[in-house]
Amino acid sequence: MVIPETVYQEIINAGATEPATLAIKSLKWIKKGSVNNLTLVMNLQTKLDPG
């Protein structure tokens, strides 16, 4: 699974003992990646927060 850097930071900042934080740090199949379709990102940001 590839998640954007912003999503990664939002999860990590939730707290060191949160289940999602522990999972994202330990599961090797979760990777950070870059978004390629910036137009889609800009359109989605009108409805969603960055994370």
PDB file of N, CA, C, O and CB in Angstrom:
ATOM      1  N   MET A   1       0.845  -1.139   0.000  1.00  0.00           N
ATOM      2  CA  MET A   1       0.000   0.000   0.000  1.00  0.00           C
ATOM      3  C   MET A   1       0.906   1.222   0.000  1.00  0.00           C
ATOM      4  O   MET A   1       1.882   1.279   0.748  1.00  0.00           O
ATOM      5  CB  MET A   1      -0.970  -0.014   1.203  1.00  0.00           C
ATOM      6  N   VAL A   2       0.583   2.193  -0.837  1.00  0.00           N
ATOM      7  CA  VAL A   2       1.342   3.438  -0.894  1.00  0.00           C
ATOM      8  C   VAL A   2       0.440   4.563  -0.411  1.00  0.00           C
ATOM      9  O   VAL A   2      -0.686   4.725  -0.881  1.00  0.00           O
ATOM     10  CB  VAL A   2       1.872   3.721  -2.340  1.00  0.00           C
ATOM     11  N   ILE A   3       0.958   5.338   0.539  1.00  0.00           N
ATOM     12  CA  ILE A   3       0.204   6.475   1.060  1.00  0.00           C
ATOM     13  C   ILE A   3       1.017   7.746   0.852  1.00  0.00           C
ATOM     14  O   ILE A   3       2.247   7.705   0.892  1.00  0.00           O
ATOM     15  CB  ILE A   3      -0.141   6.277   2.566  1.00  0.00           C
ATOM     16  N   PRO A   4       0.347   8.875   0.631  1.00  0.00           N
ATOM     17  CA  PRO A   4       1.066  10.137   0.465  1.00  0.00           C
ATOM     18  C   PRO A   4       1.773  10.556   1.755  1.00  0.00           C
ATOM     19  O   PRO A   4       1.369  10.166   2.851  1.00  0.00           O
ATOM     20  CB  PRO A   4       0.102  11.237   0.017  1.00  0.00           C
ATOM     21  N   GLU A   5       2.816  11.342   1.611  1.00  0.00           N
ATOM     22  CA  GLU A   5       3.588  11.844   2.750  1.00  0.00           C
ATOM     23  C   GLU A   5       2.690  12.564   3.752  1.00  0.00           C
ATOM     24  O   GLU A   5       2.869  12.408   4.960  1.00  0.00           O
ATOM     25  CB  GLU A   5       4.696  12.787   2.268  1.00  0.00           C
ATOM     26  N   THR A   6       1.733  13.346   3.272  1.00  0.00           N
ATOM     27  CA  THR A   6       0.841  14.090   4.167  1.00  0.00           C
ATOM     28  C   THR A   6       0.021  13.151   5.038  1.00  0.00           C
ATOM     29  O   THR A   6      -0.164  13.415   6.226  1.00  0.00           O
ATOM     30  CB  THR A   6      -0.090  14.995   3.361  1.00  0.00           C
ATOM     31  N   VAL A   7      -0.464  12.074   4.474  1.00  0.00           N
ATOM     32  CA  VAL A   7      -1.231  11.088   5.237  1.00  0.00           C
ATOM     33  C   VAL A   7      -0.323  10.425   6.267  1.00  0.00           C
ATOM     34  O   VAL A   7      -0.716  10.235   7.418  1.00  0.00           O
ATOM     35  CB  VAL A   7      -1.861  10.021   4.296  1.00  0.00           C
ATOM     36  N   TYR A   8       0.878  10.078   5.855  1.00  0.00           N
ATOM     37  CA  TYR A   8       1.851   9.476   6.771  1.00  0.00           C
ATOM     38  C   TYR A   8       2.086  10.391   7.970  1.00  0.00           C
ATOM     39  O   TYR A   8       2.043   9.939   9.114  1.00  0.00           O
ATOM     40  CB  TYR A   8       3.186   9.194   6.042  1.00  0.00           C
ATOM     41  N   GLN A   9       2.333  11.670   7.713  1.00  0.00           N
ATOM     42  CA  GLN A   9       2.601  12.618   8.799  1.00  0.00           C
ATOM     43  C   GLN A   9       1.392  12.768   9.719  1.00  0.00           C
ATOM     44  O   GLN A   9       1.549  12.862  10.936  1.00  0.00           O
ATOM     45  CB  GLN A   9       2.993  13.984   8.226  1.00  0.00           C
ATOM     46  N   GLU A  10       0.197  12.791   9.151  1.00  0.00           N
ATOM     47  CA  GLU A  10      -1.017  12.914   9.964  1.00  0.00           C
ATOM     48  C   GLU A  10      -1.151  11.719  10.914  1.00  0.00           C
ATOM     49  O   GLU A  10      -1.517  11.883  12.078  1.00  0.00           O
ATOM     50  CB  GLU A  10      -2.269  13.023   9.058  1.00  0.00           C
ATOM     51  N   ILE A  11      -0.859  10.542  10.420  1.00  0.00           N
ATOM     52  CA  ILE A  11      -0.961   9.339  11.257  1.00  0.00           C
ATOM     53  C   ILE A  11       0.127   9.334  12.330  1.00  0.00           C
ATOM     54  O   ILE A  11      -0.151   9.052  13.495  1.00  0.00           O
ATOM     55  CB  ILE A  11      -0.856   8.064  10.389  1.00  0.00           C
ATOM     56  N   ILE A  12       1.351   9.643  11.942  1.00  0.00           N
ATOM     57  CA  ILE A  12       2.468   9.652  12.892  1.00  0.00           C
ATOM     58  C   ILE A  12       2.241  10.691  13.994  1.00  0.00           C
ATOM     59  O   ILE A  12       2.566  10.446  15.155  1.00  0.00           O
ATOM     60  CB  ILE A  12       3.795   9.937  12.159  1.00  0.00           C
ATOM     61  N   ASN A  13       1.690  11.837  13.634  1.00  0.00           N
ATOM     62  CA  ASN A  13       1.459  12.907  14.603  1.00  0.00           C
ATOM     63  C   ASN A  13       0.293  12.615  15.540  1.00  0.00           C
ATOM     64  O   ASN A  13       0.078  13.351  16.503  1.00  0.00           O
ATOM     65  CB  ASN A  13       1.209  14.206  13.880  1.00  0.00           C
ATOM     66  N   ALA A  14      -0.460  11.556  15.275  1.00  0.00           N
ATOM     67  CA  ALA A  14      -1.602  11.205  16.128  1.00  0.00           C
ATOM     68  C   ALA A  14      -1.146  10.722  17.497  1.00  0.00           C
ATOM     69  O   ALA A  14      -1.896  10.813  18.469  1.00  0.00           O
ATOM     70  CB  ALA A  14      -2.457  10.127  15.457  1.00  0.00           C
ATOM     71  N   GLY A  15       0.062  10.218  17.581  1.00  0.00           N
ATOM     72  CA  GLY A  15       0.582   9.745  18.866  1.00  0.00           C
ATOM     73  C   GLY A  15       1.284   8.411  18.728  1.00  0.00           C
ATOM     74  O   GLY A  15       0.876   7.553  17.945  1.00  0.00           O
ATOM     75  N   ALA A  16       2.330   8.251  19.489  1.00  0.00           N
ATOM     76  CA  ALA A  16       3.191   7.068  19.377  1.00  0.00           C
ATOM     77  C   ALA A  16       2.493   5.771  19.759  1.00  0.00           C
ATOM     78  O   ALA A  16       2.898   4.702  19.302  1.00  0.00           O
ATOM     79  CB  ALA A  16       4.404   7.243  20.239  1.00  0.00           C
ATOM     80  N   THR A  17       1.458   5.840  20.583  1.00  0.00           N
ATOM     81  CA  THR A  17       0.798   4.605  21.023  1.00  0.00           C
ATOM     82  C   THR A  17      -0.494   4.309  20.269  1.00  0.00           C
ATOM     83  O   THR A  17      -1.155   3.308  20.547  1.00  0.00           O
ATOM     84  CB  THR A  17       0.504   4.684  22.497  1.00  0.00           C
ATOM     85  N   GLU A  18      -0.856   5.156  19.333  1.00  0.00           N
ATOM     86  CA  GLU A  18      -2.062   4.909  18.535  1.00  0.00           C
ATOM     87  C   GLU A  18      -1.845   3.679  17.651  1.00  0.00           C
ATOM     88  O   GLU A  18      -0.757   3.507  17.100  1.00  0.00           O
ATOM     89  CB  GLU A  18      -2.420   6.157  17.665  1.00  0.00           C
ATOM     90  N   PRO A  19      -2.857   2.826  17.505  1.00  0.00           N
ATOM     91  CA  PRO A  19      -2.704   1.618  16.676  1.00  0.00           C
ATOM     92  C   PRO A  19      -2.247   1.917  15.246  1.00  0.00           C
ATOM     93  O   PRO A  19      -1.414   1.194  14.699  1.00  0.00           O
ATOM     94  CB  PRO A  19      -4.014   0.864  16.630  1.00  0.00           C
ATOM     95  N   ALA A  20      -2.786   2.972  14.641  1.00  0.00           N
ATOM     96  CA  ALA A  20      -2.394   3.299  13.264  1.00  0.00           C
ATOM     97  C   ALA A  20      -0.925   3.698  13.195  1.00  0.00           C
ATOM     98  O   ALA A  20      -0.229   3.342  12.244  1.00  0.00           O
ATOM     99  CB  ALA A  20      -3.273   4.431  12.708  1.00  0.00           C
ATOM    100  N   THR A  21      -0.452   4.432  14.192  1.00  0.00           N
ATOM    101  CA  THR A  21       0.955   4.841  14.224  1.00  0.00           C
ATOM    102  C   THR A  21       1.862   3.625  14.361  1.00  0.00           C
ATOM    103  O   THR A  21       2.868   3.510  13.661  1.00  0.00           O
ATOM    104  CB  THR A  21       1.209   5.827  15.382  1.00  0.00           C
ATOM    105  N   LEU A  22       1.507   2.731  15.252  1.00  0.00           N
ATOM    106  CA  LEU A  22       2.303   1.514  15.431  1.00  0.00           C
ATOM    107  C   LEU A  22       2.317   0.679  14.155  1.00  0.00           C
ATOM    108  O   LEU A  22       3.354   0.135  13.776  1.00  0.00           O
ATOM    109  CB  LEU A  22       1.756   0.682  16.599  1.00  0.00           C
ATOM    110  N   ALA A  23       1.173   0.580  13.500  1.00  0.00           N
ATOM    111  CA  ALA A  23       1.082  -0.219  12.272  1.00  0.00           C
ATOM    112  C   ALA A  23       1.915   0.381  11.153  1.00  0.00           C
ATOM    113  O   ALA A  23       2.670  -0.325  10.485  1.00  0.00           O
ATOM    114  CB  ALA A  23      -0.371  -0.341  11.823  1.00  0.00           C
ATOM    115  N   ILE A  24       1.776   1.677  10.951  1.00  0.00           N
ATOM    116  CA  ILE A  24       2.475   2.313   9.830  1.00  0.00           C
ATOM    117  C   ILE A  24       3.990   2.250  10.001  1.00  0.00           C
ATOM    118  O   ILE A  24       4.728   2.220   9.016  1.00  0.00           O
ATOM    119  CB  ILE A  24       2.031   3.767   9.687  1.00  0.00           C
ATOM    120  N   LYS A  25       4.451   2.229  11.243  1.00  0.00           N
ATOM    121  CA  LYS A  25       5.892   2.145  11.493  1.00  0.00           C
ATOM    122  C   LYS A  25       6.426   0.718  11.376  1.00  0.00           C
ATOM    123  O   LYS A  25       7.609   0.526  11.095  1.00  0.00           O
ATOM    124  CB  LYS A  25       6.207   2.691  12.870  1.00  0.00           C
ATOM    125  N   SER A  26       5.578  -0.276  11.584  1.00  0.00           N
ATOM    126  CA  SER A  26       6.080  -1.649  11.624  1.00  0.00           C
ATOM    127  C   SER A  26       5.750  -2.488  10.390  1.00  0.00           C
ATOM    128  O   SER A  26       6.478  -3.434  10.089  1.00  0.00           O
ATOM    129  CB  SER A  26       5.537  -2.328  12.824  1.00  0.00           C
ATOM    130  N   LEU A  27       4.697  -2.175   9.684  1.00  0.00           N
ATOM    131  CA  LEU A  27       4.307  -2.981   8.525  1.00  0.00           C
ATOM    132  C   LEU A  27       5.108  -2.574   7.294  1.00  0.00           C
ATOM    133  O   LEU A  27       5.049  -1.427   6.850  1.00  0.00           O
ATOM    134  CB  LEU A  27       2.799  -2.838   8.248  1.00  0.00           C
ATOM    135  N   LYS A  28       5.843  -3.513   6.761  1.00  0.00           N
ATOM    136  CA  LYS A  28       6.730  -3.231   5.624  1.00  0.00           C
ATOM    137  C   LYS A  28       5.977  -3.020   4.314  1.00  0.00           C
ATOM    138  O   LYS A  28       6.541  -2.484   3.359  1.00  0.00           O
ATOM    139  CB  LYS A  28       7.717  -4.361   5.454  1.00  0.00           C
ATOM    140  N   TRP A  29       4.713  -3.432   4.255  1.00  0.00           N
ATOM    141  CA  TRP A  29       3.961  -3.291   3.014  1.00  0.00           C
ATOM    142  C   TRP A  29       3.275  -1.932   2.908  1.00  0.00           C
ATOM    143  O   TRP A  29       2.597  -1.664   1.917  1.00  0.00           O
ATOM    144  CB  TRP A  29       2.931  -4.395   2.905  1.00  0.00           C
ATOM    145  N   ILE A  30       3.439  -1.071   3.911  1.00  0.00           N
ATOM    146  CA  ILE A  30       2.941   0.303   3.834  1.00  0.00           C
ATOM    147  C   ILE A  30       4.127   1.198   3.504  1.00  0.00           C
ATOM    148  O   ILE A  30       5.094   1.263   4.263  1.00  0.00           O
ATOM    149  CB  ILE A  30       2.242   0.748   5.177  1.00  0.00           C
ATOM    150  N   LYS A  31       4.050   1.880   2.383  1.00  0.00           N
ATOM    151  CA  LYS A  31       5.135   2.735   1.905  1.00  0.00           C
ATOM    152  C   LYS A  31       4.622   4.157   1.693  1.00  0.00           C
ATOM    153  O   LYS A  31       3.439   4.373   1.431  1.00  0.00           O
ATOM    154  CB  LYS A  31       5.738   2.176   0.594  1.00  0.00           C
ATOM    155  N   LYS A  32       5.533   5.120   1.810  1.00  0.00           N
ATOM    156  CA  LYS A  32       5.223   6.509   1.468  1.00  0.00           C
ATOM    157  C   LYS A  32       5.511   6.707  -0.007  1.00  0.00           C
ATOM    158  O   LYS A  32       6.468   6.150  -0.543  1.00  0.00           O
ATOM    159  CB  LYS A  32       6.047   7.516   2.341  1.00  0.00           C
ATOM    160  N   GLY A  33       4.683   7.499  -0.656  1.00  0.00           N
ATOM    161  CA  GLY A  33       4.902   7.779  -2.062  1.00  0.00           C
ATOM    162  C   GLY A  33       4.468   9.179  -2.417  1.00  0.00           C
ATOM    163  O   GLY A  33       3.834   9.872  -1.622  1.00  0.00           O
ATOM    164  N   SER A  34       4.816   9.584  -3.613  1.00  0.00           N
ATOM    165  CA  SER A  34       4.450  10.904  -4.111  1.00  0.00           C
ATOM    166  C   SER A  34       3.185  10.817  -4.948  1.00  0.00           C
ATOM    167  O   SER A  34       2.897   9.797  -5.575  1.00  0.00           O
ATOM    168  CB  SER A  34       5.595  11.513  -4.934  1.00  0.00           C
ATOM    169  N   VAL A  35       2.449  11.899  -4.942  1.00  0.00           N
ATOM    170  CA  VAL A  35       1.254  11.996  -5.771  1.00  0.00           C
ATOM    171  C   VAL A  35       1.681  12.479  -7.150  1.00  0.00           C
ATOM    172  O   VAL A  35       2.458  13.427  -7.266  1.00  0.00           O
ATOM    173  CB  VAL A  35       0.188  12.956  -5.135  1.00  0.00           C
ATOM    174  N   ASN A  36       1.179  11.836  -8.187  1.00  0.00           N
ATOM    175  CA  ASN A  36       1.541  12.213  -9.550  1.00  0.00           C
ATOM    176  C   ASN A  36       0.521  13.119 -10.218  1.00  0.00           C
ATOM    177  O   ASN A  36       0.886  13.951 -11.049  1.00  0.00           O
ATOM    178  CB  ASN A  36       1.724  10.984 -10.379  1.00  0.00           C
ATOM    179  N   ASN A  37      -0.739  12.974  -9.873  1.00  0.00           N
ATOM    180  CA  ASN A  37      -1.798  13.733 -10.525  1.00  0.00           C
ATOM    181  C   ASN A  37      -2.158  14.948  -9.667  1.00  0.00           C
ATOM    182  O   ASN A  37      -3.088  14.896  -8.862  1.00  0.00           O
ATOM    183  CB  ASN A  37      -3.046  12.841 -10.768  1.00  0.00           C
ATOM    184  N   LEU A  38      -1.410  16.043  -9.847  1.00  0.00           N
ATOM    185  CA  LEU A  38      -1.614  17.234  -9.024  1.00  0.00           C
ATOM    186  C   LEU A  38      -2.956  17.908  -9.297  1.00  0.00           C
ATOM    187  O   LEU A  38      -3.525  18.532  -8.402  1.00  0.00           O
ATOM    188  CB  LEU A  38      -0.491  18.223  -9.261  1.00  0.00           C
ATOM    189  N   THR A  39      -3.461  17.790 -10.506  1.00  0.00           N
ATOM    190  CA  THR A  39      -4.772  18.353 -10.819  1.00  0.00           C
ATOM    191  C   THR A  39      -5.848  17.670  -9.995  1.00  0.00           C
ATOM    192  O   THR A  39      -6.726  18.336  -9.446  1.00  0.00           O
ATOM    193  CB  THR A  39      -5.080  18.217 -12.318  1.00  0.00           C
ATOM    194  N   LEU A  40      -5.790  16.358  -9.903  1.00  0.00           N
ATOM    195  CA  LEU A  40      -6.749  15.612  -9.096  1.00  0.00           C
ATOM    196  C   LEU A  40      -6.620  15.991  -7.622  1.00  0.00           C
ATOM    197  O   LEU A  40      -7.626  16.156  -6.933  1.00  0.00           O
ATOM    198  CB  LEU A  40      -6.544  14.100  -9.279  1.00  0.00           C
ATOM    199  N   VAL A  41      -5.399  16.129  -7.144  1.00  0.00           N
ATOM    200  CA  VAL A  41      -5.179  16.528  -5.749  1.00  0.00           C
ATOM    201  C   VAL A  41      -5.828  17.877  -5.483  1.00  0.00           C
ATOM    202  O   VAL A  41      -6.516  18.045  -4.475  1.00  0.00           O
ATOM    203  CB  VAL A  41      -3.669  16.587  -5.424  1.00  0.00           C
ATOM    204  N   MET A  42      -5.620  18.829  -6.362  1.00  0.00           N
ATOM    205  CA  MET A  42      -6.196  20.168  -6.170  1.00  0.00           C
ATOM    206  C   MET A  42      -7.717  20.113  -6.166  1.00  0.00           C
ATOM    207  O   MET A  42      -8.356  20.815  -5.382  1.00  0.00           O
ATOM    208  CB  MET A  42      -5.710  21.128  -7.270  1.00  0.00           C
ATOM    209  N   ASN A  43      -8.300  19.298  -7.019  1.00  0.00           N
ATOM    210  CA  ASN A  43      -9.758  19.150  -7.040  1.00  0.00           C
ATOM    211  C   ASN A  43     -10.265  18.499  -5.760  1.00  0.00           C
ATOM    212  O   ASN A  43     -11.283  18.922  -5.212  1.00  0.00           O
ATOM    213  CB  ASN A  43     -10.194  18.324  -8.252  1.00  0.00           C
ATOM    214  N   LEU A  44      -9.574  17.487  -5.285  1.00  0.00           N
ATOM    215  CA  LEU A  44      -9.995  16.800  -4.065  1.00  0.00           C
ATOM    216  C   LEU A  44      -9.831  17.678  -2.829  1.00  0.00           C
ATOM    217  O   LEU A  44     -10.584  17.531  -1.866  1.00  0.00           O
ATOM    218  CB  LEU A  44      -9.204  15.516  -3.890  1.00  0.00           C
ATOM    219  N   GLN A  45      -8.863  18.583  -2.841  1.00  0.00           N
ATOM    220  CA  GLN A  45      -8.633  19.445  -1.684  1.00  0.00           C
ATOM    221  C   GLN A  45      -9.780  20.415  -1.441  1.00  0.00           C
ATOM    222  O   GLN A  45      -9.871  21.005  -0.364  1.00  0.00           O
ATOM    223  CB  GLN A  45      -7.350  20.215  -1.865  1.00  0.00           C
ATOM    224  N   THR A  46     -10.649  20.587  -2.416  1.00  0.00           N
ATOM    225  CA  THR A  46     -11.826  21.432  -2.186  1.00  0.00           C
ATOM    226  C   THR A  46     -12.853  20.705  -1.327  1.00  0.00           C
ATOM    227  O   THR A  46     -13.761  21.328  -0.778  1.00  0.00           O
ATOM    228  CB  THR A  46     -12.460  21.854  -3.525  1.00  0.00           C
ATOM    229  N   LYS A  47     -12.708  19.372  -1.209  1.00  0.00           N
ATOM    230  CA  LYS A  47     -13.661  18.562  -0.448  1.00  0.00           C
ATOM    231  C   LYS A  47     -13.029  17.834   0.740  1.00  0.00           C
ATOM    232  O   LYS A  47     -13.729  17.466   1.683  1.00  0.00           O
ATOM    233  CB  LYS A  47     -14.306  17.554  -1.362  1.00  0.00           C
ATOM    234  N   LEU A  48     -11.712  17.627   0.700  1.00  0.00           N
ATOM    235  CA  LEU A  48     -11.019  16.830   1.718  1.00  0.00           C
ATOM    236  C   LEU A  48      -9.865  17.616   2.317  1.00  0.00           C
ATOM    237  O   LEU A  48      -9.346  18.545   1.697  1.00  0.00           O
ATOM    238  CB  LEU A  48     -10.504  15.510   1.120  1.00  0.00           C
ATOM    239  N   ASP A  49      -9.462  17.236   3.536  1.00  0.00           N
ATOM    240  CA  ASP A  49      -8.260  17.846   4.105  1.00  0.00           C
ATOM    241  C   ASP A  49      -7.032  17.153   3.512  1.00  0.00           C
ATOM    242  O   ASP A  49      -7.166  16.084   2.917  1.00  0.00           O
ATOM    243  CB  ASP A  49      -8.260  17.745   5.671  1.00  0.00           C
ATOM    244  N   PRO A  50      -5.843  17.733   3.660  1.00  0.00           N
ATOM    245  CA  PRO A  50      -4.648  17.160   3.025  1.00  0.00           C
ATOM    246  C   PRO A  50      -4.317  15.738   3.459  1.00  0.00           C
ATOM    247  O   PRO A  50      -3.735  14.981   2.682  1.00  0.00           O
ATOM    248  CB  PRO A  50      -3.476  18.029   3.310  1.00  0.00           C
ATOM    249  N   GLY A  51      -4.673  15.361   4.676  1.00  0.00           N
ATOM    250  CA  GLY A  51      -4.323  14.022   5.153  1.00  0.00           C
ATOM    251  C   GLY A  51      -5.409  13.038   4.890  1.00  0.00           C
ATOM    252  O   GLY A  51      -5.274  11.863   5.230  1.00  0.00           O
TER     253      GLY A  51
END
